Amino acid sequence: MRVDKYLWCVRYFKTRSIATNACKTGKVKIKGDTIKPSREVYPGDQIQVRKDQVDYIIEVLDVPESRLGAKLVDIYRKDITPKENLEKLELLKYSKDHYRKRGTGRPTKKDRRDLDDFVDED
């Protein structure tokens, strides 16, 4: 099975074209070598995937026939990503929340008028 199809089947990428682009841009490696999307994947291979600023390391246990349900993914791959890499993901989540809380954005027209009225009162 092609590596881009494998990564799509085990749900590391939402679409196959995104997986193909990740291979073309050098975000997917096998044994430290940048690979093409058409490279074949065999059981025992270790795939390194850079996604969302985190380096995931996957060991291929078996090759699936087609895309899998989320509960069946662990039959075909083993995630051997170091915990330090996963902690980076947690830090990224906290840093995004620090700068801007979810749901807050530009003020509405009413908010803007209220701010102008508040400033004018001084």
OpenMM code with the backbone's topology and positions (N, CA, C; nanometers):
from openmm import Vec3, app, unit

residues = "MET ARG VAL ASP LYS TYR LEU TRP CYS VAL ARG TYR PHE LYS THR ARG SER ILE ALA THR ASN ALA CYS LYS THR GLY LYS VAL LYS ILE LYS GLY ASP THR ILE LYS PRO SER ARG GLU VAL TYR PRO GLY ASP GLN ILE GLN VAL ARG LYS ASP GLN VAL ASP TYR ILE ILE GLU VAL LEU ASP VAL PRO GLU SER ARG LEU GLY ALA LYS LEU VAL ASP ILE TYR ARG LYS ASP ILE THR PRO LYS GLU ASN LEU GLU LYS LEU GLU LEU LEU LYS TYR SER LYS ASP HIS TYR ARG LYS ARG GLY THR GLY ARG PRO THR LYS LYS ASP ARG ARG ASP LEU ASP ASP PHE VAL ASP GLU ASP".split()
positions = [
    Vec3(0.0844, -0.1180, 0.0000),
    Vec3(0.0000, 0.0000, 0.0000),
    Vec3(0.0890, 0.1243, 0.0000),
    Vec3(0.0459, 0.2273, -0.0710),
    Vec3(0.1191, 0.3537, -0.0757),
    Vec3(0.1157, 0.4212, 0.0614),
    Vec3(0.2204, 0.4972, 0.0920),
    Vec3(0.2296, 0.5603, 0.2236),
    Vec3(0.1220, 0.6666, 0.2421),
    Vec3(0.0883, 0.7407, 0.1372),
    Vec3(-0.0166, 0.8421, 0.1526),
    Vec3(-0.1524, 0.7777, 0.1789),
    Vec3(-0.1781, 0.6673, 0.1125),
    Vec3(-0.3045, 0.5955, 0.1344),
    Vec3(-0.3071, 0.5338, 0.2743),
    Vec3(-0.1927, 0.4827, 0.3210),
    Vec3(-0.1852, 0.4242, 0.4544),
    Vec3(-0.2154, 0.5292, 0.5618),
    Vec3(-0.1537, 0.6473, 0.5501),
    Vec3(-0.1757, 0.7524, 0.6493),
    Vec3(-0.3204, 0.8006, 0.6487),
    Vec3(-0.3834, 0.7981, 0.5319),
    Vec3(-0.5244, 0.8323, 0.5235),
    Vec3(-0.6092, 0.7216, 0.5858),
    Vec3(-0.5740, 0.5962, 0.5603),
    Vec3(-0.6511, 0.4825, 0.6124),
    Vec3(-0.6484, 0.4767, 0.7653),
    Vec3(-0.5333, 0.5085, 0.8259),
    Vec3(-0.5236, 0.5016, 0.9718),
    Vec3(-0.5546, 0.6363, 1.0360),
    Vec3(-0.6162, 0.7254, 0.9589),
    Vec3(-0.6748, 0.8492, 1.0072),
    Vec3(-0.5759, 0.9511, 1.0631),
    Vec3(-0.4557, 0.9572, 1.0054),
    Vec3(-0.3645, 1.0654, 1.0421),
    Vec3(-0.3946, 1.1902, 0.9604),
    Vec3(-0.4547, 1.1724, 0.8443),
    Vec3(-0.4949, 1.2847, 0.7609),
    Vec3(-0.6399, 1.2656, 0.7198),
    Vec3(-0.7107, 1.3780, 0.7067),
    Vec3(-0.8536, 1.3733, 0.6764),
    Vec3(-0.8812, 1.3302, 0.5334),
    Vec3(-0.7968, 1.3750, 0.4393),
    Vec3(-0.8136, 1.3354, 0.3001),
    Vec3(-0.6829, 1.2810, 0.2471),
    Vec3(-0.6945, 1.2074, 0.1396),
    Vec3(-0.5757, 1.1491, 0.0804),
    Vec3(-0.4889, 1.2556, 0.0139),
    Vec3(-0.5516, 1.3587, -0.0398),
    Vec3(-0.4731, 1.4649, -0.1032),
    Vec3(-0.3907, 1.5423, 0.0000),
    Vec3(-0.4420, 1.5586, 0.1210),
    Vec3(-0.3635, 1.6237, 0.2262),
    Vec3(-0.2441, 1.5369, 0.2628),
    Vec3(-0.2646, 1.4058, 0.2690),
    Vec3(-0.1547, 1.3136, 0.2975),
    Vec3(-0.0511, 1.3171, 0.1858),
    Vec3(-0.0943, 1.3257, 0.0624),
    Vec3(-0.0031, 1.3338, -0.0514),
    Vec3(0.0795, 1.4614, -0.0453),
    Vec3(0.0149, 1.5740, -0.0135),
    Vec3(0.0876, 1.7005, -0.0029),
    Vec3(0.1877, 1.6980, 0.1115),
    Vec3(0.1532, 1.6316, 0.2208),
    Vec3(0.2464, 1.6207, 0.3331),
    Vec3(0.3704, 1.5416, 0.2912),
    Vec3(0.3526, 1.4373, 0.2122),
    Vec3(0.4673, 1.3595, 0.1638),
    Vec3(0.5518, 1.4432, 0.0686),
    Vec3(0.4877, 1.5175, -0.0193),
    Vec3(0.5609, 1.5982, -0.1170),
    Vec3(0.6401, 1.7107, -0.0523),
    Vec3(0.5901, 1.7653, 0.0591),
    Vec3(0.6589, 1.8762, 0.1250),
    Vec3(0.7615, 1.8300, 0.2278),
    Vec3(0.7824, 1.6995, 0.2405),
    Vec3(0.8871, 1.6478, 0.3276),
    Vec3(0.8467, 1.6307, 0.4725),
    Vec3(0.7177, 1.6250, 0.5011),
    Vec3(0.6720, 1.6096, 0.6382),
    Vec3(0.6570, 1.4643, 0.6793),
    Vec3(0.6780, 1.3728, 0.5853),
    Vec3(0.6679, 1.2301, 0.6143),
    Vec3(0.8022, 1.1652, 0.5810),
    Vec3(0.8544, 1.0877, 0.6777),
    Vec3(0.9841, 1.0224, 0.6575),
    Vec3(0.9761, 0.8771, 0.7032),
    Vec3(1.0537, 0.7944, 0.6372),
    Vec3(1.0701, 0.6561, 0.6792),
    Vec3(1.2195, 0.6323, 0.6935),
    Vec3(1.2606, 0.5898, 0.8116),
    Vec3(1.4023, 0.5667, 0.8431),
    Vec3(1.4859, 0.6923, 0.8187),
    Vec3(1.4276, 0.8087, 0.8473),
    Vec3(1.4995, 0.9346, 0.8340),
    Vec3(1.5076, 0.9893, 0.6934),
    Vec3(1.4558, 0.9172, 0.5953),
    Vec3(1.4594, 0.9626, 0.4564),
    Vec3(1.3250, 1.0225, 0.4168),
    Vec3(1.3312, 1.1389, 0.3520),
    Vec3(1.2096, 1.1977, 0.2964),
    Vec3(1.1630, 1.1093, 0.1818),
    Vec3(1.0326, 1.0862, 0.1751),
    Vec3(0.9807, 0.9899, 0.0786),
    Vec3(0.8787, 1.0528, -0.0136),
    Vec3(0.8521, 0.9842, -0.1212),
    Vec3(0.7472, 1.0236, -0.2149),
    Vec3(0.6169, 0.9577, -0.1703),
    Vec3(0.5034, 1.0137, -0.2119),
    Vec3(0.3745, 0.9557, -0.1719),
    Vec3(0.3518, 0.8142, -0.2242),
    Vec3(0.4225, 0.7762, -0.3296),
    Vec3(0.3995, 0.6449, -0.3898),
    Vec3(0.4830, 0.5340, -0.3253),
    Vec3(0.5624, 0.5654, -0.2255),
    Vec3(0.6460, 0.4616, -0.1629),
    Vec3(0.5572, 0.3601, -0.0923),
    Vec3(0.5931, 0.2353, -0.1068),
    Vec3(0.5174, 0.1269, -0.0458),
    Vec3(0.5481, 0.1168, 0.1038),
    Vec3(0.4486, 0.0786, 0.1814),
    Vec3(0.4620, 0.0620, 0.3260),
    Vec3(0.4476, -0.0856, 0.3586),
    Vec3(0.5363, -0.1351, 0.4455),
    Vec3(0.5349, -0.2753, 0.4851),
    Vec3(0.5295, -0.2850, 0.6367),
    Vec3(0.4774, -0.3957, 0.6899),
    Vec3(0.4780, -0.4141, 0.8356),
    Vec3(0.6211, -0.4065, 0.8894),
    Vec3(0.6361, -0.3340, 0.9997),
    Vec3(0.7672, -0.3151, 1.0599),
    Vec3(0.8300, -0.1799, 1.0285),
    Vec3(0.7778, -0.1088, 0.9305),
    Vec3(0.8294, 0.0244, 0.8981),
    Vec3(0.7927, 0.1231, 1.0081),
    Vec3(0.8831, 0.2196, 1.0311),
    Vec3(0.8539, 0.3288, 1.1237),
    Vec3(0.8395, 0.4564, 1.0425),
    Vec3(0.7236, 0.5168, 1.0521),
    Vec3(0.6925, 0.6380, 0.9770),
    Vec3(0.6954, 0.7561, 1.0730),
    Vec3(0.7686, 0.8604, 1.0348),
    Vec3(0.7729, 0.9828, 1.1136),
    Vec3(0.6913, 1.0887, 1.0398),
    Vec3(0.5884, 1.1412, 1.1061),
    Vec3(0.4968, 1.2379, 1.0449),
    Vec3(0.5018, 1.3671, 1.1256),
    Vec3(0.5272, 1.4784, 1.0571),
    Vec3(0.5242, 1.6101, 1.1229),
    Vec3(0.3896, 1.6745, 1.0920),
    Vec3(0.3095, 1.6926, 1.1974),
    Vec3(0.1750, 1.7465, 1.1812),
    Vec3(0.1460, 1.8363, 1.3010),
    Vec3(0.1002, 1.9575, 1.2767),
    Vec3(0.0682, 2.0532, 1.3826),
    Vec3(0.1867, 2.0781, 1.4756),
    Vec3(0.3046, 2.0934, 1.4196),
    Vec3(0.4290, 2.1225, 1.4908),
    Vec3(0.4701, 2.0113, 1.5868),
    Vec3(0.4200, 1.8907, 1.5670),
    Vec3(0.4550, 1.7764, 1.6503),
    Vec3(0.5027, 1.6640, 1.5600),
    Vec3(0.6110, 1.5964, 1.6005),
    Vec3(0.6634, 1.4825, 1.5254),
    Vec3(0.6056, 1.3538, 1.5833),
    Vec3(0.5157, 1.2911, 1.5085),
    Vec3(0.4570, 1.1637, 1.5477),
    Vec3(0.5409, 1.0513, 1.4878),
    Vec3(0.5574, 0.9427, 1.5618),
    Vec3(0.6280, 0.8253, 1.5115),
    Vec3(0.5314, 0.7073, 1.5190),
    Vec3(0.5104, 0.6443, 1.4032),
    Vec3(0.4146, 0.5345, 1.3915),
    Vec3(0.4885, 0.4096, 1.3471),
    Vec3(0.4577, 0.2983, 1.4078),
    Vec3(0.5106, 0.1699, 1.3608),
    Vec3(0.3967, 0.0967, 1.2916),
    Vec3(0.4238, 0.0507, 1.1709),
    Vec3(0.3225, -0.0194, 1.0914),
    Vec3(0.3155, -0.1641, 1.1390),
    Vec3(0.1994, -0.2060, 1.1876),
    Vec3(0.1809, -0.3442, 1.2311),
    Vec3(0.1241, -0.4309, 1.1195),
    Vec3(0.0328, -0.3736, 1.0420),
    Vec3(-0.0282, -0.4456, 0.9319),
    Vec3(-0.0841, -0.3431, 0.8341),
    Vec3(-0.1143, -0.3871, 0.7134),
    Vec3(-0.1668, -0.2977, 0.6105),
    Vec3(-0.3163, -0.3244, 0.5955),
    Vec3(-0.4004, -0.2204, 0.6176),
    Vec3(-0.5459, -0.2410, 0.6062),
    Vec3(-0.5910, -0.2473, 0.4611),
    Vec3(-0.7088, -0.3024, 0.4400),
    Vec3(-0.7662, -0.3104, 0.3061),
    Vec3(-0.8169, -0.1742, 0.2599),
    Vec3(-0.8815, -0.1009, 0.3518),
    Vec3(-0.9373, 0.0309, 0.3181),
    Vec3(-0.9412, 0.1153, 0.4449),
    Vec3(-1.0003, 0.2351, 0.4380),
    Vec3(-1.0063, 0.3263, 0.5524),
    Vec3(-1.0809, 0.2614, 0.6677),
    Vec3(-1.0303, 0.2866, 0.7885),
    Vec3(-1.0797, 0.2193, 0.9076),
    Vec3(-1.1633, 0.3106, 0.9948),
    Vec3(-1.2445, 0.2486, 1.0781),
    Vec3(-1.3115, 0.3229, 1.1835),
    Vec3(-1.2101, 0.3574, 1.2904),
    Vec3(-1.2373, 0.4596, 1.3685),
    Vec3(-1.1409, 0.5085, 1.4665),
    Vec3(-1.1062, 0.4024, 1.5716),
    Vec3(-1.1996, 0.3158, 1.6027),
    Vec3(-1.1739, 0.2141, 1.7051),
    Vec3(-1.0823, 0.1024, 1.6553),
    Vec3(-1.0718, 0.0842, 1.5242),
    Vec3(-0.9923, -0.0255, 1.4686),
    Vec3(-0.8504, 0.0157, 1.4296),
    Vec3(-0.8172, 0.1422, 1.4453),
    Vec3(-0.6877, 0.1920, 1.3988),
    Vec3(-0.5711, 0.1250, 1.4718),
    Vec3(-0.5859, 0.0982, 1.6002),
    Vec3(-0.4750, 0.0421, 1.6786),
    Vec3(-0.4371, -0.1000, 1.6372),
    Vec3(-0.5189, -0.1653, 1.5591),
    Vec3(-0.4840, -0.2988, 1.5093),
    Vec3(-0.3743, -0.2892, 1.4040),
    Vec3(-0.3724, -0.1789, 1.3307),
    Vec3(-0.2833, -0.1658, 1.2156),
    Vec3(-0.1630, -0.0758, 1.2385),
    Vec3(-0.1593, -0.0031, 1.3496),
    Vec3(-0.0448, 0.0819, 1.3773),
    Vec3(-0.0197, 0.0890, 1.5270),
    Vec3(0.1063, 0.1207, 1.5608),
    Vec3(0.1443, 0.1396, 1.7000),
    Vec3(0.2066, 0.2779, 1.7103),
    Vec3(0.1524, 0.3607, 1.7978),
    Vec3(0.2022, 0.4970, 1.8145),
    Vec3(0.3164, 0.4940, 1.9155),
    Vec3(0.4379, 0.5228, 1.8699),
    Vec3(0.5550, 0.5228, 1.9586),
    Vec3(0.6130, 0.6639, 1.9707),
    Vec3(0.5272, 0.7629, 1.9652),
    Vec3(0.5683, 0.9018, 1.9776),
    Vec3(0.6170, 0.9278, 2.1195),
    Vec3(0.7350, 0.9897, 2.1350),
    Vec3(0.7821, 1.0224, 2.2704),
    Vec3(0.6880, 1.1197, 2.3409),
    Vec3(0.6824, 1.1090, 2.4738),
    Vec3(0.5907, 1.1929, 2.5501),
    Vec3(0.6278, 1.3405, 2.5408),
    Vec3(0.7549, 1.3712, 2.5190),
    Vec3(0.7966, 1.5116, 2.5076),
    Vec3(0.7270, 1.5777, 2.3882),
    Vec3(0.7127, 1.5020, 2.2795),
    Vec3(0.6473, 1.5572, 2.1605),
    Vec3(0.4991, 1.5840, 2.1860),
    Vec3(0.4352, 1.4962, 2.2619),
    Vec3(0.2934, 1.5158, 2.2918),
    Vec3(0.2740, 1.6309, 2.3904),
    Vec3(0.3734, 1.6547, 2.4776),
    Vec3(0.3645, 1.7674, 2.5705),
    Vec3(0.3729, 1.9002, 2.4951),
    Vec3(0.4447, 1.9022, 2.3828),
    Vec3(0.4501, 2.0222, 2.3003),
    Vec3(0.3113, 2.0587, 2.2500),
    Vec3(0.2332, 1.9580, 2.2150),
    Vec3(0.0977, 1.9804, 2.1668),
    Vec3(0.0114, 2.0445, 2.2752),
    Vec3(0.0273, 1.9982, 2.3993),
    Vec3(-0.0471, 2.0572, 2.5108),
    Vec3(-0.0070, 2.2027, 2.5320),
    Vec3(0.1227, 2.2308, 2.5226),
    Vec3(0.1694, 2.3683, 2.5394),
    Vec3(0.1152, 2.4590, 2.4297),
    Vec3(0.1067, 2.4073, 2.3081),
    Vec3(0.0505, 2.4863, 2.1985),
    Vec3(-0.0953, 2.5222, 2.2250),
    Vec3(-0.1701, 2.4273, 2.2792),
    Vec3(-0.3108, 2.4536, 2.3104),
    Vec3(-0.3232, 2.5631, 2.4151),
    Vec3(-0.2388, 2.5566, 2.5200),
    Vec3(-0.2450, 2.6575, 2.6253),
    Vec3(-0.1992, 2.7940, 2.5753),
    Vec3(-0.0987, 2.7971, 2.4888),
    Vec3(-0.0488, 2.9257, 2.4406),
    Vec3(-0.1525, 2.9948, 2.3516),
    Vec3(-0.2273, 2.9185, 2.2748),
    Vec3(-0.3323, 2.9782, 2.1922),
    Vec3(-0.4424, 3.0372, 2.2789),
    Vec3(-0.4779, 2.9690, 2.3878),
    Vec3(-0.5830, 3.0184, 2.4762),
    Vec3(-0.5383, 3.1421, 2.5541),
    Vec3(-0.4081, 3.1549, 2.5770),
    Vec3(-0.3560, 3.2667, 2.6551),
    Vec3(-0.3783, 3.3991, 2.5838),
    Vec3(-0.3539, 3.4031, 2.4556),
    Vec3(-0.3621, 3.5276, 2.3818),
    Vec3(-0.5057, 3.5704, 2.3538),
    Vec3(-0.5918, 3.4765, 2.3324),
    Vec3(-0.7287, 3.5106, 2.2967),
    Vec3(-0.8210, 3.4003, 2.3440),
    Vec3(-0.9197, 3.4383, 2.4191),
    Vec3(-1.0140, 3.3388, 2.4667),
    Vec3(-1.1091, 3.3013, 2.3542),
    Vec3(-1.1539, 3.1797, 2.3574),
    Vec3(-1.2423, 3.1288, 2.2537),
    Vec3(-1.3753, 3.2049, 2.2565),
    Vec3(-1.4195, 3.2448, 2.1384),
    Vec3(-1.5462, 3.3147, 2.1276),
    Vec3(-1.5342, 3.4659, 2.1320),
    Vec3(-1.4180, 3.5166, 2.1706),
    Vec3(-1.4016, 3.6617, 2.1710),
    Vec3(-1.3329, 3.7025, 2.0421),
    Vec3(-1.3749, 3.8120, 1.9892),
    Vec3(-1.3171, 3.8584, 1.8640),
    Vec3(-1.3323, 4.0081, 1.8544),
    Vec3(-1.3531, 4.0550, 1.7364),
    Vec3(-1.3712, 4.1982, 1.7157),
    Vec3(-1.5012, 4.2431, 1.7814),
    Vec3(-1.5018, 4.3650, 1.8343),
    Vec3(-1.6254, 4.4123, 1.8958),
    Vec3(-1.7345, 4.4360, 1.7914),
    Vec3(-1.8587, 4.4151, 1.8332),
    Vec3(-1.9707, 4.4425, 1.7442),
    Vec3(-1.9952, 4.5929, 1.7400),
    Vec3(-2.0877, 4.6352, 1.6541),
    Vec3(-2.1181, 4.7782, 1.6454),
    Vec3(-2.1708, 4.8318, 1.7788),
    Vec3(-2.2521, 4.7528, 1.8454),
    Vec3(-2.3057, 4.7949, 1.9749),
    Vec3(-2.1937, 4.8078, 2.0768),
    Vec3(-2.1023, 4.7101, 2.0793),
    Vec3(-1.9879, 4.7187, 2.1701),
    Vec3(-1.9058, 4.8441, 2.1413),
    Vec3(-1.8887, 4.8745, 2.0154),
    Vec3(-1.8100, 4.9915, 1.9761),
    Vec3(-1.8769, 5.1210, 2.0223),
    Vec3(-2.0088, 5.1304, 2.0071),
    Vec3(-2.0817, 5.2490, 2.0531),
    Vec3(-2.0718, 5.2626, 2.2046),
    Vec3(-2.0836, 5.1508, 2.2743),
    Vec3(-2.0711, 5.1554, 2.4204),
    Vec3(-1.9317, 5.2027, 2.4615),
    Vec3(-1.8292, 5.1577, 2.3905),
    Vec3(-1.6932, 5.2035, 2.4203),
    Vec3(-1.6783, 5.3526, 2.3938),
    Vec3(-1.7340, 5.3988, 2.2835),
    Vec3(-1.7267, 5.5411, 2.2513),
    Vec3(-1.7991, 5.6249, 2.3567),
    Vec3(-1.9171, 5.5783, 2.4018),
    Vec3(-1.9897, 5.6504, 2.5052),
    Vec3(-1.9112, 5.6539, 2.6358),
    Vec3(-1.8431, 5.5446, 2.6675),
    Vec3(-1.7644, 5.5373, 2.7898),
    Vec3(-1.6476, 5.6348, 2.7846),
    Vec3(-1.5807, 5.6431, 2.6706),
    Vec3(-1.4661, 5.7332, 2.6547),
    Vec3(-1.5117, 5.8773, 2.6543),
    Vec3(-1.6270, 5.9080, 2.5927),
    Vec3(-1.6791, 6.0449, 2.5868),
    Vec3(-1.7188, 6.0989, 2.7230),
    Vec3(-1.7577, 6.0115, 2.8152),
    Vec3(-1.7997, 6.0559, 2.9479),
    Vec3(-1.6855, 6.1152, 3.0279),
    Vec3(-1.5631, 6.0750, 2.9995),
    Vec3(-1.4472, 6.1281, 3.0732),
    Vec3(-1.4241, 6.2675, 3.0305),
] * unit.nanometer
topology = app.Topology()
chain = topology.addChain("A")
for resn in residues:
    res = topology.addResidue(resn, chain)
    for name in ("N", "CA", "C"):
        topology.addAtom(name, app.Element.getBySymbol(name[0]), res)
